[in-house]
Amino acid sequence: RLFKTSRFDFTTKKRFLRGCDTLSKIHNHEYVIGYVENGKIEGSPYLLMEYVEGGNLKLSQSRADENLEQFVGNILIDMAVALEHVHDSGFMHLDFKPENVMVSRNGNVRLIDFDLALPIPKALVKLSKMPGTPSYMAPEQLKRQGIDHRVDIFAYGVTAYELLTGSKPFPGETAEEVLRQQLDMHFL
């Protein structure tokens, strides 16, 4: 993956490099994308990682890929095991969603994109910015309250729900709409 951005986009560049560093520390797992190296080519940062013949989970869902139906149980388990490995390695992913789960043609899973990942804090931490994708964020994340790695578990649940039903449990385009859906949810 070659990183191209304005040379003044320091936040994005910093996230990319942090993602490379995180992946280099946790990649030795069958369900996390393999890390080879990162560096610069002609002044542009790059990340060289394992090639996966397939697509991300969101793309597979949109194409009604037959592999999803055949391997859905394995995919759900493998995603959970990948996330457990990330947490056991001391990190929270903070952007767990179908777009960040690669699925090969034979149903193998690789968790990708660690640009937002952070070390798991010793106590709940309030982030200055709200990283991630609103549809997969836990209520405390959307309310900008203290969080830890458990927000990834919530995102896993949303992803699993979407994989099994074909729709999100809390639809919305903005963080506010998603939070309103979460808070208005009536459980029987």
C-alpha positions as a Python dict, from the first residue, in 0.01 Angstrom:
ca = {
    (1, 'R'): (0, 0, 0),
    (2, 'L'): (161, 324, -114),
    (3, 'F'): (59, 623, 92),
    (4, 'K'): (-14, 937, -109),
    (5, 'T'): (-130, 1258, 54),
    (6, 'S'): (-55, 1624, 66),
    (7, 'R'): (278, 1678, 232),
    (8, 'F'): (94, 1904, 477),
    (9, 'D'): (-154, 1635, 590),
    (10, 'F'): (43, 1548, 903),
    (11, 'T'): (-246, 1380, 1088),
    (12, 'T'): (-311, 1126, 813),
    (13, 'K'): (59, 1059, 767),
    (14, 'K'): (105, 1013, 1142),
    (15, 'R'): (-188, 768, 1154),
    (16, 'F'): (-46, 571, 861),
    (17, 'L'): (295, 540, 1026),
    (18, 'R'): (134, 447, 1361),
    (19, 'G'): (-65, 178, 1177),
    (20, 'C'): (255, 41, 1023),
    (21, 'D'): (423, 32, 1364),
    (22, 'T'): (125, -139, 1528),
    (23, 'L'): (96, -398, 1252),
    (24, 'S'): (469, -473, 1274),
    (25, 'K'): (416, -564, 1641),
    (26, 'I'): (107, -783, 1606),
    (27, 'H'): (109, -936, 1257),
    (28, 'N'): (232, -1282, 1355),
    (29, 'H'): (-119, -1426, 1367),
    (30, 'E'): (-312, -1626, 1109),
    (31, 'Y'): (-608, -1383, 1109),
    (32, 'V'): (-412, -1055, 1099),
    (33, 'I'): (-268, -934, 768),
    (34, 'G'): (99, -1023, 738),
    (35, 'Y'): (349, -738, 767),
    (36, 'V'): (662, -740, 550),
    (37, 'E'): (810, -391, 581),
    (38, 'N'): (740, -22, 559),
    (39, 'G'): (952, 271, 450),
    (40, 'K'): (964, 539, 181),
    (41, 'I'): (974, 527, -198),
    (42, 'E'): (1068, 858, -359),
    (43, 'G'): (964, 1038, -43),
    (44, 'S'): (624, 866, -10),
    (45, 'P'): (566, 627, 279),
    (46, 'Y'): (466, 271, 189),
    (47, 'L'): (356, -48, 362),
    (48, 'L'): (435, -387, 212),
    (49, 'M'): (208, -658, 347),
    (50, 'E'): (70, -1001, 266),
    (51, 'Y'): (-135, -1033, -52),
    (52, 'V'): (-483, -1173, 0),
    (53, 'E'): (-671, -1294, -306),
    (54, 'G'): (-1022, -1185, -227),
    (55, 'G'): (-1192, -871, -106),
    (56, 'N'): (-1305, -701, 207),
    (57, 'L'): (-1613, -827, 387),
    (58, 'K'): (-1825, -528, 281),
    (59, 'L'): (-1744, -587, -86),
    (60, 'S'): (-1819, -958, -49),
    (61, 'Q'): (-2155, -875, 111),
    (62, 'S'): (-2248, -631, -165),
    (63, 'R'): (-2168, -893, -429),
    (64, 'A'): (-2369, -1162, -244),
    (65, 'D'): (-2056, -1376, -249),
    (66, 'E'): (-2141, -1746, -210),
    (67, 'N'): (-1837, -1790, 14),
    (68, 'L'): (-2002, -1579, 283),
    (69, 'E'): (-2293, -1817, 319),
    (70, 'Q'): (-2066, -2120, 308),
    (71, 'F'): (-1808, -1984, 556),
    (72, 'V'): (-2013, -1741, 771),
    (73, 'G'): (-1957, -1935, 1095),
    (74, 'N'): (-1583, -1957, 1039),
    (75, 'I'): (-1566, -1589, 940),
    (76, 'L'): (-1743, -1482, 1260),
    (77, 'I'): (-1514, -1696, 1477),
    (78, 'D'): (-1198, -1593, 1293),
    (79, 'M'): (-1285, -1222, 1322),
    (80, 'A'): (-1333, -1266, 1698),
    (81, 'V'): (-1003, -1451, 1731),
    (82, 'A'): (-823, -1178, 1532),
    (83, 'L'): (-967, -909, 1756),
    (84, 'E'): (-877, -1109, 2066),
    (85, 'H'): (-517, -1129, 1940),
    (86, 'V'): (-506, -751, 1886),
    (87, 'H'): (-632, -696, 2242),
    (88, 'D'): (-400, -960, 2391),
    (89, 'S'): (-115, -777, 2215),
    (90, 'G'): (-208, -460, 2405),
    (91, 'F'): (-388, -265, 2133),
    (92, 'M'): (-740, -153, 2049),
    (93, 'H'): (-823, -139, 1677),
    (94, 'L'): (-1077, 149, 1693),
    (95, 'D'): (-1202, 95, 1336),
    (96, 'F'): (-1331, -261, 1330),
    (97, 'K'): (-1582, -287, 1043),
    (98, 'P'): (-1647, -501, 733),
    (99, 'E'): (-1419, -285, 518),
    (100, 'N'): (-1126, -377, 746),
    (101, 'V'): (-1178, -753, 727),
    (102, 'M'): (-1034, -922, 419),
    (103, 'V'): (-1188, -1255, 318),
    (104, 'S'): (-1007, -1484, 77),
    (105, 'R'): (-1184, -1700, -179),
    (106, 'N'): (-1164, -1996, 58),
    (107, 'G'): (-1308, -1802, 352),
    (108, 'N'): (-986, -1712, 535),
    (109, 'V'): (-996, -1387, 731),
    (110, 'R'): (-730, -1117, 769),
    (111, 'L'): (-788, -811, 988),
    (112, 'I'): (-637, -499, 826),
    (113, 'D'): (-596, -121, 868),
    (114, 'F'): (-441, -38, 1202),
    (115, 'D'): (-406, 336, 1132),
    (116, 'L'): (-639, 428, 1421),
    (117, 'A'): (-514, 160, 1660),
    (118, 'L'): (-390, 271, 2000),
    (119, 'P'): (-244, 96, 2302),
    (120, 'I'): (-512, -21, 2545),
    (121, 'P'): (-522, 237, 2825),
    (122, 'K'): (-493, 137, 3192),
    (123, 'A'): (-811, 339, 3263),
    (124, 'L'): (-1088, 469, 3039),
    (125, 'V'): (-957, 741, 2809),
    (126, 'K'): (-1136, 1026, 2632),
    (127, 'L'): (-1001, 1079, 2284),
    (128, 'S'): (-971, 1435, 2158),
    (129, 'K'): (-1099, 1332, 1817),
    (130, 'M'): (-1356, 1065, 1743),
    (131, 'P'): (-1172, 811, 1525),
    (132, 'G'): (-1359, 538, 1346),
    (133, 'T'): (-1683, 492, 1157),
    (134, 'P'): (-2001, 607, 1337),
    (135, 'S'): (-2216, 305, 1239),
    (136, 'Y'): (-1975, 74, 1426),
    (137, 'M'): (-1909, 295, 1730),
    (138, 'A'): (-2024, 217, 2081),
    (139, 'P'): (-2254, 471, 2252),
    (140, 'E'): (-1976, 590, 2484),
    (141, 'Q'): (-1758, 658, 2180),
    (142, 'L'): (-2033, 857, 2010),
    (143, 'K'): (-2093, 1053, 2333),
    (144, 'R'): (-1718, 1121, 2358),
    (145, 'Q'): (-1694, 951, 2695),
    (146, 'G'): (-1406, 741, 2821),
    (147, 'I'): (-1334, 425, 2621),
    (148, 'D'): (-1111, 122, 2614),
    (149, 'H'): (-1076, -191, 2398),
    (150, 'R'): (-1439, -290, 2465),
    (151, 'V'): (-1549, -50, 2191),
    (152, 'D'): (-1394, -300, 1946),
    (153, 'I'): (-1618, -572, 2087),
    (154, 'F'): (-1922, -352, 2023),
    (155, 'A'): (-1801, -293, 1665),
    (156, 'Y'): (-1757, -669, 1624),
    (157, 'G'): (-2120, -717, 1732),
    (158, 'V'): (-2242, -460, 1479),
    (159, 'T'): (-2032, -626, 1208),
    (160, 'A'): (-2164, -972, 1297),
    (161, 'Y'): (-2522, -843, 1298),
    (162, 'E'): (-2471, -684, 957),
    (163, 'L'): (-2310, -1000, 819),
    (164, 'L'): (-2600, -1217, 939),
    (165, 'T'): (-2891, -986, 855),
    (166, 'G'): (-2767, -772, 568),
    (167, 'S'): (-2843, -448, 753),
    (168, 'K'): (-2694, -239, 1032),
    (169, 'P'): (-2863, -250, 1373),
    (170, 'F'): (-2833, 130, 1409),
    (171, 'P'): (-2856, 295, 1065),
    (172, 'G'): (-2751, 655, 1017),
    (173, 'E'): (-2520, 873, 813),
    (174, 'T'): (-2381, 1084, 1099),
    (175, 'A'): (-2261, 1011, 1450),
    (176, 'E'): (-2566, 1193, 1586),
    (177, 'E'): (-2812, 982, 1382),
    (178, 'V'): (-2644, 657, 1487),
    (179, 'L'): (-2642, 760, 1854),
    (180, 'R'): (-3010, 857, 1834),
    (181, 'Q'): (-3089, 512, 1689),
    (182, 'Q'): (-2890, 344, 1969),
    (183, 'L'): (-3059, 547, 2243),
    (184, 'D'): (-3408, 504, 2094),
    (185, 'M'): (-3369, 127, 2065),
    (186, 'H'): (-3635, -46, 2270),
    (187, 'F'): (-3544, -392, 2390),
    (188, 'L'): (-3825, -639, 2459),
}
